[in-house]
Amino acid sequence: MNRQSERPPAVIVMSDLAALARQHRLITDIAERGLAPLVVVGPTTDLPKLNGHIADPAHPLSRIEAVRQFPDAVIAGVLASVQDWVADYDVRGVICSGEVFVDPCGVLSEALGLPGPGTWAARVCRDKVMQRVLLRDHGPAWRAFAPHQRDAAASDAYPCVVKPAGRMFSSGVVRVENDEELRAALTAYEPDETILVEELVEGPEFSVEALVHNGELLWSGVTAKLTNEGDSRFFTEIGHTSPADLPLAHTDALVAANAAILKTLRFDSGITHAEFRLRDGQPVLMEIAARLPGDAITMMWHLATGKPIEPAIVDLALGVRPDYPTPTRRAVQRTLGTAAGLVLAVAVLGLRPGPLALAGTVVALELLLEYAVARNYGLGVVFLTPLALLLTELAAPAAPTGALVLDRAVGSLLGVLLALLCALAVVHDRAAVRARRALAACVLASAQAREALAAGRAGAAPEVLQAGLAAAVVELREAEDAAAGELRPAGTDPADLARAERRAYRLLGLLAAAGREGAHTAPGTGPGPVPLPWSPPSLSPSARSRP
């Protein structure tokens, strides 16, 4: 048994107590996958309080395996402080849910060959000046002033916005109306802070949350933001709505702008949280973060989709393509909406309204239906059901009320059952069997490649080993994609599929290197054994996605 298999598998989460409390599903989901949650927190966390939660068996944070508190988030310090975790555990993922840890998380994940945003994307997401330079086509007009330039800070137009380049949570962001207010605002910042002076972009504010896997944008959600800027000079967020109630064209514009920004950043894997304002229907970037969103946004997406987002984030950290959200919400809404509509219909018909009252009720329900259905399908069905029954009552007033309601209930039930039967009729296990066979073939091809590399035999005929391993890993990817679209689970751990794929890519690189070495070796001598670590590090998705 090699050393890696003897070490317990783990995921490192860098956060703080407030974020952990909101997103405790991260910890429980990691633990339920048989992985050890290792948590890093910063100086703002009340460590005794967190340790109290860990010691409480009834608390979800009790699943934390180990926790460490650091005085700051300097990359070198964080890496040095977790080196024993990396040695003692088989670290399979790194997750950032705290802004200060964006840089260390990006570096650590890439250093370990694990999925992550990439160090470049993480660095840009952590620095507002870099965002303005790199993403200048998406942001407002701006000027930056280094600490030694602060006396020269000025704005070309007022009102404008002043903000520190390295802070978070809207800290230090203030609106100023003239030079005098600008000079006064500058005195509130630390002497070593770089300051941004930006044009005031007027318009509603939104955030776009996105899930990205190997550079592919899988899911986007738009959240509406409410701030206190109407009553003050500041921009503190005081409310959110997920998903935002927007015209489709505006939603599409926000999602498209965010996709273009992620492509520019070469963002590889993880969740992002970007903030925009809509000015005359056009998105203007305020900032983007390579971490989970703050406040209660993750919980609101759970309510909006019916599925928590934290398991998808763990999937991304493990290199697994997540499926979020599930497409069952509308069916549930229809079932529940029909039931509520039947109750409303019974109440109206029980009053035995006359023809005029019945017609007036139909008109009112029609208005409510038109208003509700575009905003929430389930609420629309609540009004659609009694509307259909009352129209039937107008057309055939002799029909008993009970018969009308029973007919509608039976019809809806049959419709739901028929839809389920149709879905089950096309379900089979061929994709699951294919995925299991592809995984076994990929593991076997990887083992053969490792044996050849260790014995120094890979250089003699590397193309044979490479062809077999490449075919196996391509089939694994195609089989996994096919199984992901089936209703019946594949029966294989997605993390096992991702690890096998990463290991195969790593071995392909080693085979290519061995082939090049063999081509330059004197005939008959052969290349020596290729030195292998006790387990080859995974090839990072970011490395695979770039030429």
C-alpha positions in Angstrom: 0.0 0.0 0.0 1.5 3.3 -1.0 1.7 6.3 1.3 -1.1 8.3 -0.3 -3.6 5.5 0.2 -2.7 5.4 3.9 -3.3 9.0 4.5 -6.9 10.1 5.2 -8.5 12.1 2.4 -9.3 15.8 3.3 -10.5 19.1 1.9 -9.0 22.4 3.2 -11.6 25.2 3.7 -10.3 28.8 4.3 -13.0 31.0 5.9 -14.1 32.7 9.1 -16.7 31.9 11.7 -19.4 34.0 10.3 -19.1 32.5 6.8 -18.8 28.9 8.3 -22.0 29.5 10.2 -23.9 30.5 7.1 -22.3 27.9 4.9 -22.1 25.0 7.3 -23.3 22.7 4.6 -19.8 22.9 3.1 -18.5 21.1 6.2 -21.3 18.5 6.5 -21.1 17.7 2.8 -17.3 17.3 2.9 -17.6 15.0 5.9 -20.5 13.0 4.4 -18.2 12.1 1.5 -15.7 10.5 3.8 -13.3 13.5 3.6 -11.9 15.3 6.6 -12.8 19.0 6.7 -9.6 21.0 7.6 -10.4 24.6 8.4 -8.3 27.7 8.3 -9.6 31.0 9.9 -8.3 34.5 10.2 -7.8 36.8 13.1 -11.4 38.1 13.2 -12.8 34.6 14.2 -13.6 34.0 17.8 -11.6 30.8 18.1 -12.9 29.7 21.5 -16.5 30.1 20.2 -15.7 28.1 17.1 -14.0 25.4 19.2 -17.1 25.3 21.4 -19.2 24.6 18.3 -16.8 21.8 17.2 -17.0 20.2 20.6 -20.9 20.2 20.5 -22.0 17.0 18.8 -25.3 18.5 17.8 -23.7 21.4 15.9 -23.0 21.0 12.2 -19.5 22.4 12.6 -18.7 19.5 14.9 -17.7 17.6 11.8 -14.6 19.8 11.4 -11.5 17.6 11.8 -9.0 20.3 12.7 -8.9 24.1 12.7 -6.1 26.7 12.7 -6.2 30.4 13.1 -3.7 32.6 11.4 -2.9 36.3 12.2 -3.0 37.2 8.5 -3.5 35.7 5.1 0.1 36.2 3.7 0.6 33.5 1.1 4.0 32.3 2.4 2.7 32.1 6.0 -0.5 30.2 5.1 1.5 27.7 3.0 4.0 27.2 5.7 1.3 26.7 8.3 -0.5 23.9 6.4 2.5 22.0 5.1 2.0 19.3 7.8 -1.6 18.9 6.7 -0.4 18.4 3.1 2.0 15.7 4.4 -0.4 14.0 6.8 -3.5 14.1 4.7 -4.4 13.3 1.1 -5.7 16.8 0.3 -8.1 16.5 -2.5 -9.6 20.0 -2.6 -9.2 23.6 -1.5 -12.2 25.9 -1.0 -12.2 29.6 -0.3 -15.2 31.2 1.5 -13.3 34.2 3.0 -12.1 37.1 0.9 -8.8 37.4 2.6 -7.9 33.9 1.7 -8.5 34.1 -2.1 -4.8 34.4 -2.9 -3.6 31.6 -0.6 -6.3 29.3 -1.8 -5.5 29.9 -5.4 -1.8 29.3 -4.9 -2.3 26.2 -2.7 -4.8 24.5 -5.1 -2.5 25.1 -8.1 0.6 24.0 -6.2 -1.1 20.7 -5.3 -2.4 20.2 -8.8 -6.0 20.5 -7.6 -8.9 22.4 -9.3 -9.1 26.1 -8.5 -9.5 29.5 -10.1 -5.8 29.7 -11.0 -3.3 31.9 -9.3 -3.6 34.7 -11.9 -7.4 34.8 -11.7 -7.2 34.7 -7.9 -4.7 37.6 -7.8 -6.9 39.8 -10.0 -10.0 39.0 -8.1 -8.3 40.1 -4.9 -7.1 43.5 -6.2 -9.5 46.2 -7.4 -6.8 48.1 -9.3 -5.8 45.0 -11.3 -9.5 44.5 -12.1 -9.8 48.0 -13.4 -6.7 47.6 -15.6 -7.4 44.1 -16.9 -11.2 44.5 -17.2 -11.3 48.2 -18.3 -13.9 47.5 -21.0 -16.4 46.4 -18.4 -15.9 48.9 -15.6 -16.5 52.6 -14.8 -14.1 55.5 -15.5 -11.4 55.5 -12.8 -8.1 56.7 -11.5 -5.9 55.0 -8.9 -3.6 56.7 -6.4 -0.7 55.0 -4.7 0.0 56.0 -1.1 2.7 58.4 -2.1 0.3 60.0 -4.6 -2.6 60.6 -2.3 -2.0 64.4 -2.1 -2.6 64.5 -5.8 -5.9 62.5 -5.7 -8.7 64.3 -7.6 -11.8 63.5 -9.7 -12.6 64.7 -13.2 -16.3 64.9 -12.3 -18.5 64.9 -9.2 -20.3 63.2 -7.6 -17.8 60.3 -7.6 -17.0 57.2 -5.5 -13.8 56.7 -3.4 -12.8 53.3 -2.3 -9.7 51.5 -0.9 -8.3 49.0 -3.4 -7.7 46.1 -1.0 -10.7 46.0 1.3 -14.0 44.1 1.2 -17.6 44.2 2.3 -18.1 47.8 1.0 -15.7 48.9 3.7 -14.4 52.5 3.1 -16.6 53.0 0.0 -18.1 56.5 0.1 -19.7 58.9 -2.2 -18.2 62.5 -2.3 -19.7 65.6 -3.9 -16.7 67.9 -4.3 -13.0 68.3 -3.7 -13.5 69.2 -0.1 -15.3 66.0 0.7 -12.7 64.0 -1.3 -9.9 65.4 0.8 -11.8 64.6 4.0 -12.6 61.1 2.8 -8.9 60.4 2.1 -8.0 61.0 5.8 -10.0 57.9 6.8 -7.8 55.4 5.0 -4.6 53.8 6.3 -1.3 55.4 5.1 -0.3 52.3 3.0 -3.6 51.9 1.2 -4.0 52.5 -2.5 -7.1 54.5 -3.3 -9.5 54.3 -6.3 -11.5 57.4 -7.4 -14.3 56.3 -9.8 -17.2 57.8 -11.6 -20.6 57.3 -9.9 -22.5 54.7 -11.8 -26.2 55.2 -11.3 -28.6 52.3 -11.7 -29.7 49.2 -9.8 -27.1 46.9 -8.4 -26.9 43.1 -9.0 -24.6 40.3 -8.4 -24.0 37.3 -10.7 -23.0 34.1 -9.0 -21.4 31.5 -11.4 -20.2 27.9 -11.2 -17.2 27.2 -13.5 -15.7 23.8 -14.2 -12.4 23.5 -16.2 -13.1 26.9 -17.7 -16.7 26.0 -18.7 -19.4 28.2 -17.3 -22.0 25.7 -16.0 -24.5 27.9 -14.1 -25.2 31.6 -13.5 -27.7 33.2 -11.2 -28.5 36.9 -10.9 -29.2 38.5 -7.4 -30.8 41.9 -6.9 -29.2 44.1 -4.2 -30.6 46.7 -2.0 -28.2 49.2 -0.4 -28.5 52.2 1.9 -27.1 54.6 -0.7 -30.5 56.4 -1.0 -30.3 57.6 2.6 -26.5 58.0 3.1 -23.2 58.5 1.4 -22.3 54.8 1.8 -23.1 51.6 -0.2 -23.8 49.0 2.5 -25.9 46.1 1.3 -29.1 45.7 3.3 -31.2 43.3 1.2 -31.0 40.7 -1.6 -33.5 38.9 -3.9 -32.5 35.7 -5.7 -33.3 35.4 -8.6 -33.6 39.1 -9.5 -37.0 40.1 -11.0 -35.6 41.5 -14.2 -36.6 41.5 -17.9 -35.0 38.6 -19.7 -32.8 40.9 -21.8 -31.2 42.5 -18.7 -30.6 39.1 -17.1 -29.0 37.9 -20.3 -26.8 41.0 -20.5 -25.5 40.5 -17.0 -24.8 36.8 -17.5 -23.0 37.5 -20.8 -20.9 40.3 -19.3 -19.9 38.0 -16.5 -19.0 35.2 -18.9 -16.8 37.5 -20.9 -15.0 38.6 -17.7 -14.4 35.0 -16.6 -12.9 34.3 -20.0 -10.6 37.3 -19.8 -9.5 36.1 -16.3 -8.9 32.6 -17.6 -10.9 31.5 -14.6 -10.6 27.7 -14.3 -12.8 26.1 -11.6 -14.9 27.2 -8.6 -17.6 29.7 -7.8 -17.4 33.5 -8.5 -19.4 36.4 -7.2 -19.4 39.5 -9.4 -21.2 42.8 -8.7 -22.6 45.0 -11.4 -24.8 48.0 -11.9 -27.2 48.3 -14.8 -26.8 51.7 -16.5 -29.4 52.2 -19.3 -29.7 48.4 -19.5 -25.9 47.9 -19.9 -23.9 46.1 -17.2 -21.0 48.0 -15.5 -18.6 45.9 -13.4 -18.1 47.0 -9.8 -15.9 44.1 -8.7 -15.5 40.3 -8.9 -14.5 37.8 -6.2 -13.2 34.3 -6.5 -15.2 32.9 -3.5 -18.6 32.1 -2.2 -21.0 35.1 -2.0 -21.5 36.7 1.4 -24.6 37.5 3.5 -27.4 34.9 2.9 -27.1 34.6 -0.9 -26.2 30.9 -0.9 -29.2 30.2 1.3 -31.5 32.2 -1.0 -30.3 30.2 -4.0 -31.2 27.1 -2.0 -34.7 28.4 -1.5 -35.0 29.5 -5.1 -33.8 26.3 -6.7 -34.8 23.7 -4.1 -31.2 22.5 -3.9 -28.3 23.7 -1.7 -25.4 25.1 -3.7 -22.6 24.0 -1.3 -22.4 20.4 -2.6 -21.8 21.8 -6.1 -19.0 23.9 -4.7 -17.4 20.8 -3.1 -17.8 19.0 -6.4 -15.9 21.8 -8.2 -13.1 21.6 -5.6 -12.8 17.9 -6.2 -12.8 18.2 -10.0 -16.3 16.8 -10.4 -18.7 18.4 -12.8 -21.7 19.5 -10.7 -25.3 19.4 -11.7 -27.0 22.5 -10.3 -29.9 23.2 -10.1 -32.0 20.1 -10.5 -34.9 20.5 -13.1 -37.6 19.4 -10.7 -38.8 22.6 -9.1 -41.5 23.5 -11.7 -43.0 20.0 -11.4 -43.2 20.4 -7.7 -44.6 23.9 -8.0 -47.3 22.7 -10.3 -48.4 19.8 -8.0 -48.5 22.1 -5.0 -50.0 25.0 -6.9 -52.8 22.8 -8.2 -53.6 21.5 -4.7 -53.8 25.1 -3.4 -55.9 26.1 -6.4 -58.4 23.3 -5.7 -58.8 24.6 -2.2 -59.4 28.1 -3.5 -61.9 26.8 -6.1 -63.9 24.9 -3.4 -64.1 28.1 -1.3 -65.4 30.2 -4.2 -67.9 27.6 -5.5 -69.1 26.9 -1.9 -70.4 30.4 -1.8 -72.7 29.6 -4.8 -72.0 32.9 -6.6 -74.4 34.2 -9.2 -73.4 34.6 -12.9 -72.2 38.2 -12.4 -70.2 37.5 -9.3 -68.8 34.4 -11.0 -67.8 36.5 -14.1 -66.2 39.1 -11.9 -64.2 36.4 -10.0 -63.0 35.0 -13.3 -61.7 38.4 -14.5 -59.9 38.9 -11.1 -58.3 35.5 -11.3 -57.2 36.2 -14.9 -55.5 39.4 -13.8 -53.8 37.7 -10.9 -52.7 34.8 -13.2 -51.1 37.2 -15.8 -49.2 39.0 -13.0 -48.0 35.9 -11.2 -47.2 33.3 -13.8 -44.2 35.3 -15.2 -42.8 35.7 -11.8 -43.5 32.3 -10.2 -45.0 29.4 -12.1 -46.2 27.7 -8.9 -48.1 30.8 -7.8 -49.6 31.1 -11.2 -51.0 27.6 -11.1 -52.8 28.6 -7.8 -54.9 31.0 -9.9 -55.0 28.9 -13.0 -56.8 26.0 -11.4 -59.8 27.9 -10.0 -60.0 29.9 -13.2 -60.4 26.8 -15.3 -63.0 25.4 -12.9 -65.0 28.6 -12.7 -65.0 28.9 -16.5 -66.4 25.3 -16.6 -69.0 26.3 -14.1 -70.1 29.3 -16.3 -70.3 27.0 -19.3 -72.2 24.2 -17.5 -73.7 25.6 -14.3 -75.6 22.4 -13.5 -72.4 20.4 -12.9 -72.0 19.6 -9.2 -69.1 21.4 -7.4 -67.6 18.2 -6.1 -67.5 16.6 -9.5 -65.7 19.6 -11.0 -63.1 19.6 -8.3 -62.6 15.9 -8.4 -62.2 15.9 -12.2 -59.5 18.6 -11.9 -57.7 16.7 -9.1 -57.7 13.4 -11.0 -56.6 15.1 -14.2 -53.7 16.8 -12.6 -52.7 13.6 -10.7 -52.8 11.6 -14.0 -50.7 14.2 -15.7 -48.0 14.1 -13.1 -48.0 10.3 -13.1 -47.9 10.1 -16.9 -44.9 12.5 -16.9 -43.1 10.4 -14.3 -43.8 7.2 -16.3 -42.5 8.8 -19.5 -39.3 9.8 -17.7 -38.8 6.3 -16.2 -39.6 4.6 -19.5 -36.4 6.0 -21.1 -34.2 5.3 -18.0 -31.8 2.5 -18.4 -28.4 1.5 -16.9 -26.3 1.4 -20.1 -24.7 4.8 -19.3 -23.9 3.6 -15.7 -22.4 0.4 -16.9 -20.3 2.3 -19.5 -19.1 4.7 -16.8 -18.0 1.8 -14.5 -16.2 0.0 -17.4 -14.5 3.2 -18.5 -13.3 3.9 -15.0 -11.9 0.3 -14.7 -10.2 0.6 -18.1 -8.7 4.0 -17.2 -7.3 2.7 -13.9 -5.8 -0.3 -15.6 -4.2 1.8 -18.4 -2.8 4.1 -15.7 -1.4 1.2 -13.7 0.3 -0.2 -16.9 1.8 3.2 -17.7 3.1 3.7 -14.1 4.7 0.2 -14.1 6.4 1.0 -17.5 7.6 4.3 -16.2 9.0 2.9 -13.0 10.8 0.1 -14.8 12.2 2.4 -17.5 10.4 0.6 -20.3 8.2 3.6 -21.4 10.8 5.2 -23.7 11.0 2.1 -25.9 7.5 2.3 -27.3 5.8 5.3 -25.6 3.3 5.8 -28.4 1.7 2.5 -27.6 1.2 3.3 -23.9 0.2 6.9 -24.7 -2.4 5.8 -27.3 -4.0 3.2 -24.9 -4.1 5.7 -22.0 -5.3 8.5 -24.1 -8.2 6.4 -25.5 -9.1 5.3 -22.0 -9.2 8.8 -20.5 -11.3 10.1 -23.5 -13.7 7.2 -23.1 -13.9 8.0 -19.3 -14.8 11.6 -20.0 -17.5 10.7 -22.6 -18.9 8.0 -20.4 -19.1 10.4 -17.4 -20.9 13.0 -19.5 -23.4 10.5 -20.7 -24.1 9.1 -17.2 -24.5 12.7 -15.9 -27.6 13.2 -18.0 -29.4 10.0 -16.8 -32.0 9.8 -14.1 -30.6 6.6 -12.7 -27.3 7.2 -10.7 -24.2 5.7 -12.3 -23.2 4.0 -9.0 -19.6 5.4 -9.2 -18.2 8.1 -7.0 -17.7 11.2 -9.1 -14.6 12.0 -7.1 -13.1 8.6 -8.2 -13.8 9.5 -11.8 -12.2 12.9 -11.4 -9.1 11.5 -9.7 -8.7 8.8 -12.4 -8.9 11.4 -15.1 -6.4 13.8 -13.5 -4.0 10.9 -12.8 -4.2 9.7 -16.5 -3.4 13.2 -17.8 -0.5 13.4 -15.4 0.9 10.1 -16.6 0.4 11.1 -20.3 2.7 14.0 -19.6 5.3 11.7 -18.0 5.0 9.3 -21.0 5.6 12.2 -23.4 8.7 13.2 -21.4 10.0 9.6 -21.3 9.5 9.4 -25.1 11.5 12.6 -25.7 14.3 11.3 -23.4 14.3 7.9 -25.2 14.6 9.6 -28.6 17.9 11.2 -27.4 19.4 8.1 -25.8 22.2 6.1 -27.5 20.9 3.0 -29.2 20.8 0.0 -27.0 21.3 1.9 -23.7 17.6 2.8 -23.1 16.4 5.5 -20.9 16.6 4.8 -17.2 13.6 4.5 -14.9 11.6 7.6 -14.6 11.7 8.8 -11.0 8.1 8.8 -9.7 6.9 10.2 -6.4 4.9 7.8 -4.2 1.8 8.9 -6.0 1.9 11.1 -9.1 0.4 14.6 -8.4 -2.7 15.3 -10.4 -2.4 17.5 -13.4 -4.4 20.7 -12.6 -7.4 21.4 -14.8 -5.9 24.9 -15.5 -2.9 23.3 -17.0 -5.0 21.1 -19.2 -7.1 23.9 -20.4 -4.2 26.0 -21.7 -2.1 25.3 -24.7 
